Amino acid sequence: MTNMQLPDFNALQAKDIEPTINQLLADSRAALAQILSNQQTPTWQNLVQPLEQIDLQFERIWGPIGHLDSVRNSDEWHAAYDACLAKVTEYRTEVGQNAALVAKFKALANSAEFAQLNLAQKKVIENALRDFRLSGIDLAPAEQAEYKRISQRLSQLTSQFGNQVLKATQAWSKHISDKKDLAGLPESALGLLAQYAQQKQLDGWRVTLDFPSYLAVMTHANNRALREEVYRAYATRASDQADNKDFDNSANIAEIRQLRHELATLLGFNNYAERSLATKMVESTEQVVGFLRDLGRKAKPQAERELQTLREFAAKELAITDLQPWDVTYAGEKLQLKTLSLSQEQLKPYFPVETVLKGLFDLVETLFGVKTVQTLGVSVWHDDVRFYQLINEQNQVIAGFYLDLYARENKRGGAWMDVVNSRWRHPDGSLQAPVAYLVCNFTPPVGDKPACLTHDEVTTLFHEFGHGLHHMLTEMEHLEVSGINGVPWDAVELPSQFMENFCWEREGLDLISAHIDSGEPLPNELFESLKQSRHFQTAMMLARQLEFSLFDFLLHAEYNPQQPQDLQAVIQQVRAEVAVIQPPSYQRFAHSFSHIFSGGYAAGYFSYKWAEVLSADAFGLFEETGVLNPETGHKFKNIILAAGGSIDPMLLFKAFRGREPQIDALLRHSGIAS
């Protein structure tokens, strides 16, 4: 029997958060005390299972509260969430530093029963012992108290960082009443900006820093002064350089860096980068830096050639003789149109949302043998949100997911997947089905016209769905290694980046594309242009990702507490090494770099590139056996997706591919000579 525990979002009120969490913490402490009072020899049944049930309650109660802070943010909600965040962090630190609890885990690990446990159960216990060490179990009492203080403060600061980015993004807008100022923007973008204006009871058009609006201006606006103004507002969000300095993240960043370093050294690491790698596949900071710099050496010469081509084109065709960062996307779009007869706007009508979703679901059924069925009547947090169930070949419901596609006010930018419920076997034998949140920020429907996606948005959807499949197609039944739980962060991007590849193949595109008016599939000439565009400015894009990755890693690996390096100095050092585009001095991208300052990617942003080596090479087997080959699809599902966090990802990769990963596929997909 499978059950699915879904939150009632309509019943969640800000005023109820604190009493609900106070009760959750009281119940959890009481349950933990009961576990510790048991004098019997520790076993899986009397130690791990009851702890899983405590964790399950956090997933069910605390999880939706944090989720709503991201997708339906308000000052009242965030204040209540923030007040509870410190309490939850304190409780988790208490558990991580509970000497009696770690003694029970050590006793179980050393018992005769341990040898009889399955691989997943052993991994849960090994991970728990590792996490106890990383929570300061071996520290003296005074140092444990310091660890707790730092952890609580960091949870507050990182939450505050993300909230300031959201507030800063919403604080800026530009009302435009003369359509000539928006010359070059396609009708779909003009409709969106008019809709934004109407939402504020304004005539004309309203440019915001929400990504669909920002990207439309940067890509299409002929008005160079407008592009520069919007670029500056976006590039200085939440910083000391913004017009509105109320949301400046400078102090937050400084304190986060300092506290992360203190936390790491308290645990015996030299820096926070080393602490970060303690839960990852990569073995050393030298390995990470070497990997990034090697990629940089391969990419930079080609990136410089690509930029020179763009400069020459901009000067000759657009009369832009001093190419600036706010010109790059605009000029790039024009160059792509001239050389490849292709633009995102041309492709858009071929990717209506409903067609893309149906095609994605058909592809998943073909490869992995699961159907996707929309379910109505489920409580959601916004009218645009949909809920789906996954049904296996035996016609059993095995998982579910919420899909929140469109950008809107009070919703954090970007795209992400998160956990609603994990697959878990109850002691009574019933099975809890895994459920995921899939959240994007695509351009919403304008008026009564259905939404169409750019090809970039299509690949983002496939990316997040890959994360969702990793979580939903797990066969693990233990909370800590079920789905994405327990998967090293530098392997968690493997299924997501793997799924993106289908958006570039004819077989995949035939499933997800049909012109919104005629229903015609993507024409061959557009497909050929799209295939060629995969290599368009890829070295420039790779250089940009390496800039983010190296900045993040060096920021944490080379932190000097006596004399902290200036943030901008670190950025400049990295840019001198790997970047080809040098932004203006006022640019402050770090101040809105939520991945590393309020997400889970601190000293881990390199994971995207590390996992892309694995994902590109894994997809190579599909290129060899057939892009939609069900046999290869089932092999990927049964080896990579099913295992969750129970087995070392490198062992899983070698079992799937039959060898160690090779970087050649990534370089080939990027159009870079190996």
N, C-alpha and C positions, 0 to 999 in steps of 0.2 A: 504494500500500500504506500502510495506517495502522497505527501501533503505539501501545500504551498502556503506559507505564512506571509500575507501581504499587509503592509501598513495601511491604516485608514488615515490618509492625508487630510481629509476634511475635518477629522476630529482633533488634529494637532493645533494647539493654541499656544502662543508665546508665554502666556501667564501660567501654563501648566508645565513648562519645561523643568523649572527648578524643583518643584515638589515631586515630579515623576523621576527625575534623576536622583534626588535625595533618597527616594524609596528604593530605586534600583541599587544604589550603593549600599544601603543598609541591608537589603536582602542578600547582596553578593558577599558582604563581609560575614553575615551570619552563616551562609552556605559554606564559605571558606573555613570558618571556625569549626564547623561540623566535620568537614573533611579532615582537618588537622587533629581533631580530637579522637579520631578512629585509631585504636591501638593495634589493629591488625597489620600484618605485613602488607606493604603497599603493592597493589595490583593495578592492572589496567582498569578493572571495573570499579575499584573503590577510590582510585586517585584521578585518573585521566578523564574518565567518563563524567563524573560530577563537575570537574573543572570545565569541561566542554559545555556543559549546560549553563554554567555561569556566563561563559563567553557568548553563548548563543543569545542570552538575554540582552547583552550589550549590542550585539548585531541587530537585534529586532527593535530595541528601544532607542539607543543612542544613535544608531546609524541613520534613521530617517531624519532625526533632528539636525545632524550635520549636513545631510543632503539638502534639506530645505534652506539652509544657510547659503548654499551655493546657487540654488535655482529659483528661490522665491525670497530673496533677502529683503529685510527691512531693519530699521534701526532697533525696533523693539525686539525682533527675533534675534538679531545678532548679539544684542546686549545679554539676553537670557542664555543664548548658546555659549557666549564667552564666559559668563559667570560659572557655568557648569564645566567648562573645559578644564579649568584648574582642578576641580574636584575629581574629575575622571582621571586626569593625569596623575594626581596624587594617589588614587586607588591603585592604578596600574603599577606605579613605582613601589608601593607597599607590597604588592604581590611579587614583583620582580626581586625584592630584597627580603623576602620572607625565608628566614633560615630554616624553619621547620619544614616548609614546603619543599625547598631544594633538597633537604635531607631525604625526604620521601622519594623524590625523583631519582636521587643517586642510589637509594636502596633498590628501587625498581630496576634501574639500569644495570645493577650488579646482581640481580636475582636470577634464579633458574628460569623464571617465567619469561624474562627478556628474550632468551634464545628462541622461545616458541612463538614470539610475536611476528606478525608479517612485516614486510619492509616499510610500509607506510606507518605502522605503529612505532617501529623503531625510530623512524625519522622524526616523528612527533616528539619523542622523548629526547633524542639528540638535540633537536632544535630548542627544546625547552631549557636544557642544561646550558646551551650556548647563550640563550637570551637571559638567563639568570646572571651569567657572567657580564653580559653587556648592560645589565640593569644595576650592576654594582654590588652583587651579592658578596664578593670577596673583600669589599672595602671596610675600613674601620667605621664605627657608628657615626663619627663626626663627618666623615667623607660621604657616607650614605645620605646623611641629611643634606649635604651640599649637592649631591647628585639629584635629590628630590627637588630641591629649590630650583636648580638650573632647568630641570625637565619641565617643571610647571611654568617657569618664566618663558622658556622657549615655545611651549604650546600657545601661550598667550600672544607672543610676538609674531609667530608665523601666521596665526589667525588674523591678527591685526594687519599684517602686511597685505594679505589677500583682500581684506575688506577695504583697505585704503586704495588698492588698485581699482577695485570695483567702483568706489565712490569717485575717484579721480576721473575714471572713464566716463561716468555719468555727469560729472560736473561741467564738462565742456560741450558746447554745441554751437553751431553757426547757422543763423537764420538767413536764408537767401531768397530774395523776392524777384530778382531779375534772372530769367532762365538763361540768358546769354552767359552768365557767370558759370553755368554748368554745361557749357557746350562740350560735346564729345561723349557725355554720359549716355549710355543706351536707355531706351524707354523703360526697361525693367528697373534700372537703378534710379531713374527719375521718379518712377512710381513709388519706390521704397522711400525715397527722401521726402516725397509729398505726404506719404502715409505717416512718416515720423513727425512732420509738421502738424498734420491734422490731430495727432495724439496730444499735442500741446495747444490745440485750438489756434493754430497759426495758418496763415495763407502761405502759398509758395512751397519752399523746400527747406528741410532742416538736415544739415550734415552733423553727424555725431561721431564719436570714436568707437562705437560698436563696429566689429570687424567688417560686416558686409558693407557698411557705409564707408568706412575708411578705405577699404580695398577698391571700391568702385571709383572713388575720387583719385586714388593713387594710380589706378590703371587707365582711366579713361578721360579725366578732366584735361581739356586743352589749356585751361587757365593755370599757368605755372605758379602764379602767386598764391592761388587757392591750394594747389598741391603742397607748396612749401608751408603754408599756414597750418594745414591739417597734419602734415608730417611732423612739424614742430610740436603741436599739441600732443600728438600720439607719442612721440619720442621723449617727451619730458613728463609724461604722466607720473603722478605720485612722487615728484622729485623737487629739489630746490630750484630747478630751472623752470618749473611750470608757472603759468600766470597765477593760478590758484595754489598757494603753498600749504593749504590746510591739510593736505593728505600726503605730505612729504615723507617718504619712507627712509630717508637717510639715517636717522637715529635707529630705526628698527634694524636696518642692515648691519650697522656697526655693532649693535648689541648681539644680534644673532650670530655674527662671525665670532665675536669674543666668547660667547657662552658655548658655542659648539666646540671651540678649541678647548675650553676649560673642561667640558664634559669628556672629550676624547682623552685628554692627558690624565684626568682623574682615573680613567679605566686602564691606563698604561700604554695608550697609543701615543705616537709622536705628534699626530695631528688628526683632524676630523676626517680627512680623506682615508686614512688607514682604518678609522672606525667604520666608515661607510663600506669599505671592502670586506669587512668581517662577515657580511651576510650576502656577498656576491660571488659570482663565478671567478672573476678576475682575482689573481693571487697577490698582486703588489701594485703600489702606486707607480713604480717604474714601468710596469707592463702597460698600464693605462696611458701614461704620458708618451711612451714609445709608440704605442698603437696610433694615438691621435697625431703625433708629429710625423709618423711615416705616411699616414693618409694625407696630411697637409703637404708634404713634399711631393706626393704624386699629383695632388689636385691643383696646387697653386700656379704652376706654369700655364696649365690649360685655362684656369680661371682668369689669369692676366690677359691671355689671348682673347677670351670671350669678352672681357670688359673693353679691351681695345677695339674690338669689332663693334661693340655697342656705341662707344664714343664716336667712332668714325661715322657710323650710321646717323647718330643724333645730330652731329655737326652738319652732315651733308643733307639729310632729309627733313630734319626738324628745326634747323637753325639754332640748336642748343650746343654752343661751343664750349661750355664749362659744365659738363655733366655732373649733376649733384644727386645725392641719395633720393631726393623727392622726384627725380626724373627717371630713375633706373627702371621701375616697374612700368611706367608709361612708355618709355622708349623701347623697353623689352617687348611689350605687347605689340608695338608698331613694327618692330624688326621681325618678330615671329610671323606677323600677318604678311609682311612683304616676302620673307624667305620661305615660309612654309604654307602660306595662304591659310593661316589658322589663328583663331583667337578663342579665348574662353567663352566669349559672348556668342560666337558661331556655334559652339558645341552645346551650349545651354539648352536650346529647344529639343535636343535629342535625349536629354536626361530629366524628364518629368519625374518628380519624387515617386509617384506610385509605380511607374515603370521600373525605376531603379530598385525599389524595394522588392517588387515581385521577382525581378531578375536575380537579385541577391539571394532571396529565399529559395528560388529554384536551383541556383548554383549550390547552395548549402545542402539542399536535399539530394542533388546528384552526387556530390562528393562525400557527404557524411551520413546520408541516409536519415535525415531528420526533417520533418515538415514544420513550417512556421505558420501559425494560425492566430489571427487577431482575436482578442477576447474583449467583449464590451462589458460595461457595468462595473469595471474595477475602479477603485478610488485613485484619482490622480491629482497632481498639484497645479495643473493648468489645462485648459481645454484642448491645447494642441497635443498633449501627451497621449501616446497610445500604449496599450499593453498587448503582448503576444505570448503565446505558449509554444514550446518546442515539443513535437510528438515523434516518437521513434517508430521503427518499422513494425513493432508489435502493437502500434496504436496506443501507446502509453504516454501520458504527459510526463516529460522528464525535466523540464526547466521552463523559465519564463523571463521576460525582460520588458522594462519600460523604455520607450523611445521618445526622447524630447529633442526635436530636430532644430528649432528655430531660435534665433537671437531675439531678445526682448529686454526691457528694462528690469533691473533687479535680479539679473541672472549673470553669473560669472562668465567671462569670456573663455574661448577655447573649446576643446572637445575632450571628453573623458568617459571612461567606463568605471563604475564602482559597484561594490557588492551590496545587494539587498539581503539575500540569504545565501548561505553556503550549503552545498550538498552534505548531508549528515545523517548517519544512522542512529536513531533513537534506541536506547536500551530495550524498549518494548518491541523492537523489530521494524517499526515504521521508518520510512525514509523521507527526509525533508528535501524537496527539490531545490536546486540552486536557482536564484533569481538575480538579475543584473540591472543596473541603471546604465543606459547608453545616452549620453548627452552631447549635443552638437550646438553650433551657433550659426546655422545657415541662414541665407536670405529668406525671410518668410514670404508666404503668398502675398501678392499685392492686389487689393480689391477682390474681385471674384475670379482672378486668374490663378490656376494651380501653380504651385512652386516648381521651378526647374532648377537643377543644380549645375554648377560649373563642374568640369572634370576634376578639379582640385577638391571640390566638396565631395564628389563621389568617392575619391580615394580616401578622404577622411572618414566617411561613413564606413567603408570597408575596413579601415584600420581599427576603428572602435568596435566594429562587429567581431573582428578577430580576437580582441580582448574578451568580448562577451562569450564567444565560442570556447575560449580557453577555460572560462569559468563554468559555463553551462554544460559542456560535454565531458567534464571530469567524471571519472568512475570512483574517485576517492570518497570515503565515507567518514573520515575523521577531520574535524573542523580545521585544524592547523595546517593541513596539506591538501585541502580540498579546493579545486579550481585554481585561482591565482594565488591562494593563500600559501605562503611558504616558498613560492617560486622566487629564486634570486632575481633581484631587480634588473640585472643586465641580461636576463633571459626572458623576462616578462614581455618584452616587445617582439619576440620572435613570431608568435601567431598573428599579431596585429599587422606587422610589416609584411609578413607572408601574404596576407589576404589582399594587400594593395596591388600585388602583381597581376591579379585577374582583371584589373581595370585597364590594363594595357594590352591585353590579348584579344584577338578577334573573337574567340569562343566566349570569353567573358562579356565583351562589349555587345555581342549579338543578344545576350540575355537581358542586359540592363539598359539598352538604348532603343528608342523609337520616337520619331519626331512628334512633338505634342499635337500638331495639327494634322499631318498626313499619316502618322503611324509608321513611316518608312524607317528602316534600320539605318544606322550610320553609314553613309556612302563610302565606297572604297577610297576615294581620293581624300576624304576627311580622315579616314582611319589611317591611311599612310602618313598623312601630315601629323596626326596624333602620335603615331609610333616614333616618327623622327623627333617630335617635340620632347620626347622623354629624355633626349640628350641635349636639349636646348638649355644652355647656361647651367648645366648640372654641376660643373666644377665650381661655378660661382656660388651655387646653393650649398654645395658640400663645404666650401670654405666658410660660409656663414655658420653652418651647423658645427664645424670644428671650432670656430671662434667661441660659440656658446659653450661647447663641451670643455675646451681647454681653459677658458675663463673660470668656469664653475670649479673645475678640478684644482687648478693652481690656487684659486682663492682660498680653498680649504687646505690644500697640501702645504702651502708655503706661508701660512699665517704666522706672523711674529707678534706675540702678545706684548713684548716690550716696545715695539714700534710697528704697529699694524700698517701694512702697505695701504696707501691711498687706493680706494676702489678704482678710480679712473686710471691710475698708474698701472694697475694690474690689467685693465682692459686694453690700454695702449700697448703694453708689452705683448699681449696676445695678438692684437691686430697687426703689429709690426711683423709678427712671425707668420700668421696664416691668412690674414684678411687681404682682400684686394680693393675693397671699397672703404674709404676712411670717412666716417660721418663727421658732422660738425661738432665743435667742442661742447655745445649745449646738450648733445644727445645723452640720455640717461637710461639706456635700455635695462640696466640692472635693477632699477627702481620698480619695474613692473615684471621682473623675471620670476613669476610666481612658481614655476616648476621647481626652482631651487630654494626659494625663500618662504614658500608656503605650501609647496607640494612635497612629494616624496623623493625628489631627484637631487637633493643636496649631495655634492661630490659624486653624482651618479648620472648626470645628463649624458655622459659618454655612452650610456647603455643603449641609446638609440642607434648609434653607429656600430657598437659591438654586436648587438642583436641583429642588425641589418646584414652583417656578414653571414650569420646563421640562417636568416630568413631567405636571403637571395639564393644561398646554396641549397636550402631545403626545396625552394621552388624549382631549382634546376632539375630535380627528379621528375616534376610534373612536365617540364619542358621536354624531357627525354621520353616520358611514357605517354604523354597526352595531357593537355591542360585540364580537361574535365574527366580524367580517368578515375572512375569510382574506386578501383583497386588501390591506387596510390592515395586517394582521398581517405579511404578507410584506414590505410596504414598510418597516415599522418594523425588521424583521429585517435587510433588505438595506441599509438606510441607517444606522440607529443602531447596531445590534448588530454587524453584520459588520465595520465599520470599525475597531473596537478603538480604539487610541490614535493612529491614523495621520493623522487629519484633525481640525482644530479643531472642537470640539463645537458651536459656534454655527453654523458652516457646515453641519454635519450636520443640526442642528435646522431651519434655514431650508430645506434641501433636502427635509426630511420634511414640514414644515408649510406651506412656501411663503411664510413671512414671519418677522419677528422674534417672539420670545416675548412674551406679554402676561400680566400678573398676574391678570387677571379670573377665569380658571378656578380658580386657587388660592383666591381669596377666595370664589368661589361654592361650591367644595367645602368650604370652612371655614365657610360660612354667615355671612360677614362682608361688610357693604356696602362696595363699592369706592368 
